[in-house]
Amino acid sequence: MELLGAPLTGKYANPRPISISFLPATSTNASGYKNRIPYYSFPQSCGHRFYYKPPAINPVLASFPKISQGSTPSQGLPPLSNKRSLFNRYTVEDWHRSNLTNCRESETSWRNAERLRVDSSRLIQDRYQQTRKTQAESTKNLGERVKDIEFWKSELSHELDEMIKENKALTGWKEELEKALADTEVHLRIAQECLFYREKRMGIDLVYDDVEEQLLIEVDLIKSCRETMQQYVDKAKAQLESNREAQHQLEKDLADKRAAYRIDEKCYRLRNTSNGINYYQGVERIDATVSEPESWAAFTDNNILHCQRQRATSTKLRDKIRNLLAMMADKMSYQFNEVNVTFTNRIIETGDAKGKIQTHLAKTLQEIFQTEMNLEAIREAIREKEPLLKVAQTRLDERRRRPNWELCRDAAQLGLVNEVHKIHEMIQSLQLHLKENEDALQKLLHAKSLLQNDLDVKANSLFIDQEKCMGMRNTFTRSIRLLAGS
């Protein structure tokens, strides 16, 4: 075997130029051998950031002989007599020591590598268990979150259904109250028209009677009831707005809960083998949350409590509307009946008065007729007395022409004078009686006129009260719709 750097005299006549290159030392070869072990760097995407760097062994070059520096190619190698001194740079002990050192370093490298393998295996298993545990805890938390959302979602759905029912019920009562308010408008118009018609009564019948008093009470009562009903209609509208606002909050919260439920359930069902999983670098540094579990639950709880308070207020308002309608219906029905009773009594009273007037009128007419007949009889009697008076006066006038002493106041004379006086007295008495009968006739005629006028007044009053007012009131429903129990 040829030694590099030594010329072969048997092969070449002249020494060959030696290139200035030297083999590395034995330790350098050993280090170069060890450095042949490949180095694998773990990617940064690995979950463990622990790297084991192999020991760096720098090669050490042997000392370069000073004689070789600046020598010519013919002077680069010593002569054969110096061959022994050329190859005695390392001793056997150096050689054994180098081998032992290399073996020890190899064993150290083996033990380090084995320890690293064990540590790596343990670390991999530990990190695997930690990641599985962390993922299991996250999955458990997501499951609990899904259950919490489902619970609040069911509570919101239940409360939303109750609020929808309450809004529907309150809307129904509000409509009933508005219908009752419209009925009271008709009721008020009828009462006012009754007062207007009764203003057309004539004469003595234009009185402030019980009917008019009860009608005025009815008008005031209906106006008061209408004001109260209108107030409760406004309250119902305002409460419906509050209920719809609370319902809107529930619907919005429920929609958010449903969206969150879908997202969290999807996250809960994600597995390591699921499709759609990907890297999202830096997403863990983004904190878009706006609430905490306590504030999150309190928000929904407050929405539900607010809705329950509004629903309780709405229920109380419905009860008040029901009681109000029943009370108003009782009051107006009672007053309506009172007005009808007074109308009936007044009609009966007016009818009786009309009947009496008709009776008196008939009697007056009969008396007028008899008085007129009596007057005619008196006039006839007076006319009958005129011939008798004429005869008596003619006799006296003729006897006044008797001559001289024959003008005697005899019995005939006295009788004729007495007859004339008596006839005059009878005529005067008849004329006086005639005058009295004529006066009586005038009074009867005046009474007849009064009775006829009063009869027309009573007929007009009966027509207004019985035909106009009671006819209109009988066509109207006699009580406001009683809604208690509906």
Solvent accessible surface area in square Angstrom, and as a share of the most:
residue,aa,sasa,rsa
1,M,231,1.03
2,E,102,0.46
3,L,87,0.43
4,L,131,0.65
5,G,42,0.41
6,A,32,0.25
7,P,58,0.37
8,L,71,0.35
9,T,96,0.56
10,G,82,0.79
11,K,134,0.57
12,Y,93,0.35
13,A,106,0.82
14,N,116,0.59
15,P,93,0.58
16,R,159,0.58
17,P,93,0.59
18,I,61,0.31
19,S,83,0.54
20,I,141,0.72
21,S,81,0.52
22,F,109,0.45
23,L,121,0.60
24,P,47,0.30
25,A,15,0.11
26,T,61,0.36
27,S,54,0.35
28,T,15,0.09
29,N,91,0.46
30,A,15,0.12
31,S,8,0.05
32,G,36,0.34
33,Y,155,0.59
34,K,30,0.13
35,N,87,0.45
36,R,189,0.69
37,I,126,0.64
38,P,86,0.54
39,Y,125,0.48
40,Y,171,0.65
41,S,77,0.50
42,F,106,0.44
43,P,87,0.55
44,Q,139,0.62
45,S,95,0.61
46,C,48,0.29
47,G,71,0.68
48,H,28,0.13
49,R,167,0.61
50,F,106,0.44
51,Y,101,0.39
52,Y,91,0.35
53,K,172,0.73
54,P,70,0.44
55,P,89,0.56
56,A,85,0.66
57,I,43,0.22
58,N,118,0.60
59,P,82,0.51
60,V,104,0.60
61,L,132,0.66
62,A,42,0.32
63,S,98,0.63
64,F,61,0.26
65,P,48,0.30
66,K,173,0.73
67,I,127,0.64
68,S,19,0.12
69,Q,116,0.52
70,G,89,0.85
71,S,34,0.22
72,T,70,0.41
73,P,83,0.52
74,S,89,0.57
75,Q,120,0.53
76,G,24,0.23
77,L,43,0.21
78,P,39,0.24
79,P,82,0.52
80,L,127,0.63
81,S,100,0.64
82,N,64,0.33
83,K,105,0.45
84,R,193,0.70
85,S,76,0.49
86,L,49,0.24
87,F,76,0.32
88,N,90,0.46
89,R,136,0.50
90,Y,110,0.42
91,T,72,0.42
92,V,96,0.55
93,E,107,0.48
94,D,44,0.23
95,W,139,0.49
96,H,103,0.46
97,R,137,0.50
98,S,22,0.14
99,N,51,0.26
100,L,88,0.44
101,T,59,0.34
102,N,33,0.17
103,C,72,0.43
104,R,145,0.53
105,E,63,0.28
106,S,26,0.17
107,E,75,0.34
108,T,59,0.34
109,S,33,0.21
110,W,168,0.59
111,R,136,0.50
112,N,47,0.24
113,A,40,0.31
114,E,93,0.42
115,R,129,0.47
116,L,38,0.19
117,R,148,0.54
118,V,81,0.47
119,D,37,0.19
120,S,33,0.21
121,S,68,0.44
122,R,143,0.52
123,L,39,0.19
124,I,102,0.52
125,Q,97,0.43
126,D,57,0.30
127,R,69,0.25
128,Y,105,0.40
129,Q,92,0.41
130,Q,88,0.39
131,T,81,0.47
132,R,119,0.43
133,K,133,0.56
134,T,82,0.48
135,Q,79,0.35
136,A,61,0.47
137,E,84,0.37
138,S,53,0.34
139,T,34,0.20
140,K,130,0.55
141,N,91,0.47
142,L,51,0.25
143,G,10,0.10
144,E,83,0.37
145,R,75,0.27
146,V,16,0.09
147,K,143,0.61
148,D,65,0.34
149,I,1,0.00
150,E,84,0.38
151,F,109,0.45
152,W,40,0.14
153,K,43,0.18
154,S,61,0.39
155,E,64,0.29
156,L,0,0.00
157,S,33,0.21
158,H,109,0.49
159,E,4,0.02
160,L,20,0.10
161,D,73,0.38
162,E,48,0.21
163,M,0,0.00
164,I,79,0.40
165,K,128,0.54
166,E,11,0.05
167,N,14,0.07
168,K,159,0.67
169,A,36,0.28
170,L,0,0.00
171,T,38,0.22
172,G,30,0.29
173,W,22,0.08
174,K,28,0.12
175,E,85,0.38
176,E,45,0.20
177,L,0,0.00
178,E,60,0.27
179,K,104,0.44
180,A,0,0.00
181,L,23,0.12
182,A,53,0.41
183,D,43,0.22
184,T,0,0.00
185,E,99,0.44
186,V,55,0.32
187,H,4,0.02
188,L,23,0.11
189,R,119,0.43
190,I,8,0.04
191,A,0,0.00
192,Q,76,0.34
193,E,50,0.22
194,C,0,0.00
195,L,29,0.15
196,F,122,0.51
197,Y,50,0.19
198,R,3,0.01
199,E,103,0.46
200,K,112,0.47
201,R,12,0.04
202,M,89,0.40
203,G,59,0.57
204,I,127,0.65
205,D,7,0.04
206,L,88,0.44
207,V,53,0.30
208,Y,141,0.54
209,D,19,0.10
210,D,93,0.48
211,V,1,0.01
212,E,26,0.12
213,E,68,0.31
214,Q,38,0.17
215,L,0,0.00
216,L,73,0.36
217,I,78,0.40
218,E,1,0.00
219,V,11,0.06
220,D,91,0.47
221,L,38,0.19
222,I,0,0.00
223,K,91,0.39
224,S,59,0.38
225,C,2,0.01
226,R,61,0.22
227,E,114,0.51
228,T,36,0.21
229,M,0,0.00
230,Q,75,0.33
231,Q,106,0.47
232,Y,37,0.14
233,V,4,0.02
234,D,73,0.38
235,K,107,0.45
236,A,0,0.00
237,K,94,0.40
238,A,57,0.44
239,Q,19,0.08
240,L,3,0.02
241,E,118,0.53
242,S,39,0.25
243,N,0,0.00
244,R,125,0.46
245,E,83,0.37
246,A,1,0.01
247,Q,33,0.15
248,H,105,0.47
249,Q,61,0.27
250,L,1,0.00
251,E,70,0.31
252,K,114,0.48
253,D,5,0.03
254,L,5,0.03
255,A,57,0.45
256,D,74,0.39
257,K,8,0.03
258,R,117,0.43
259,A,35,0.27
260,A,36,0.28
261,Y,44,0.17
262,R,154,0.56
263,I,107,0.54
264,D,26,0.13
265,E,45,0.20
266,K,138,0.59
267,C,51,0.31
268,Y,77,0.29
269,R,157,0.57
270,L,71,0.35
271,R,121,0.44
272,N,99,0.51
273,T,128,0.75
274,S,32,0.21
275,N,148,0.76
276,G,73,0.70
277,I,91,0.46
278,N,111,0.57
279,Y,172,0.65
280,Y,146,0.56
281,Q,161,0.72
282,G,11,0.10
283,V,87,0.50
284,E,133,0.60
285,R,189,0.69
286,I,124,0.63
287,D,114,0.59
288,A,88,0.68
289,T,105,0.61
290,V,148,0.85
291,S,56,0.36
292,E,116,0.52
293,P,92,0.58
294,E,127,0.57
295,S,56,0.36
296,W,38,0.13
297,A,28,0.22
298,A,47,0.37
299,F,112,0.47
300,T,0,0.00
301,D,52,0.27
302,N,85,0.44
303,N,19,0.10
304,I,11,0.05
305,L,73,0.36
306,H,56,0.25
307,C,0,0.00
308,Q,74,0.33
309,R,143,0.52
310,Q,36,0.16
311,R,57,0.21
312,A,50,0.38
313,T,69,0.40
314,S,0,0.00
315,T,49,0.28
316,K,133,0.56
317,L,15,0.07
318,R,38,0.14
319,D,54,0.28
320,K,112,0.47
321,I,0,0.00
322,R,61,0.22
323,N,96,0.49
324,L,9,0.04
325,L,0,0.00
326,A,20,0.16
327,M,88,0.39
328,M,11,0.05
329,A,4,0.03
330,D,85,0.44
331,K,91,0.39
332,M,1,0.00
333,S,19,0.12
334,Y,140,0.53
335,Q,12,0.05
336,F,0,0.00
337,N,70,0.36
338,E,56,0.25
339,V,0,0.00
340,N,9,0.04
341,V,80,0.46
342,T,20,0.12
343,F,0,0.00
344,T,60,0.35
345,N,83,0.42
346,R,49,0.18
347,I,23,0.12
348,I,98,0.50
349,E,99,0.44
350,T,8,0.05
351,G,28,0.26
352,D,80,0.41
353,A,29,0.23
354,K,50,0.21
355,G,29,0.28
356,K,132,0.56
357,I,14,0.07
358,Q,83,0.37
359,T,91,0.53
360,H,108,0.48
361,L,19,0.09
362,A,58,0.45
363,K,111,0.47
364,T,12,0.07
365,L,73,0.36
366,Q,92,0.41
367,E,57,0.25
368,I,12,0.06
369,F,122,0.51
370,Q,85,0.38
371,T,14,0.08
372,E,78,0.35
373,M,112,0.50
374,N,55,0.28
375,L,3,0.01
376,E,87,0.39
377,A,56,0.44
378,I,9,0.05
379,R,82,0.30
380,E,75,0.34
381,A,23,0.18
382,I,17,0.09
383,R,106,0.39
384,E,98,0.44
385,K,36,0.15
386,E,77,0.35
387,P,72,0.46
388,L,89,0.44
389,L,24,0.12
390,K,133,0.56
391,V,68,0.39
392,A,0,0.00
393,Q,77,0.34
394,T,76,0.44
395,R,125,0.46
396,L,33,0.16
397,D,52,0.27
398,E,97,0.44
399,R,45,0.16
400,R,153,0.56
401,R,144,0.53
402,R,54,0.20
403,P,90,0.56
404,N,134,0.69
405,W,233,0.82
406,E,105,0.47
407,L,96,0.48
408,C,71,0.42
409,R,183,0.67
410,D,45,0.23
411,A,84,0.65
412,A,56,0.43
413,Q,38,0.17
414,L,94,0.47
415,G,38,0.36
416,L,16,0.08
417,V,51,0.29
418,N,70,0.36
419,E,55,0.25
420,V,16,0.09
421,H,107,0.48
422,K,108,0.46
423,I,4,0.02
424,H,66,0.30
425,E,109,0.49
426,M,78,0.35
427,I,17,0.09
428,Q,115,0.51
429,S,62,0.40
430,L,38,0.19
431,Q,91,0.40
432,L,112,0.56
433,H,84,0.37
434,L,26,0.13
435,K,113,0.48
436,E,93,0.42
437,N,16,0.08
438,E,55,0.25
439,D,59,0.31
440,A,42,0.32
441,L,21,0.10
442,Q,110,0.49
443,K,147,0.62
444,L,36,0.18
445,L,64,0.32
446,H,111,0.49
447,A,34,0.26
448,K,56,0.24
449,S,61,0.39
450,L,99,0.49
451,L,32,0.16
452,Q,72,0.32
453,N,90,0.46
454,D,38,0.20
455,L,31,0.15
456,D,86,0.45
457,V,7,0.04
458,K,21,0.09
459,A,38,0.30
460,N,36,0.19
461,S,4,0.02
462,L,24,0.12
463,F,104,0.43
464,I,9,0.05
465,D,2,0.01
466,Q,90,0.40
467,E,102,0.46
468,K,78,0.33
469,C,0,0.00
470,M,21,0.09
471,G,29,0.28
472,M,37,0.17
473,R,0,0.00
474,N,79,0.41
475,T,119,0.69
476,F,29,0.12
477,T,97,0.56
478,R,110,0.40
479,S,54,0.35
480,I,5,0.02
481,R,103,0.38
482,L,105,0.52
483,L,8,0.04
484,A,56,0.43
485,G,79,0.76
486,S,101,0.65
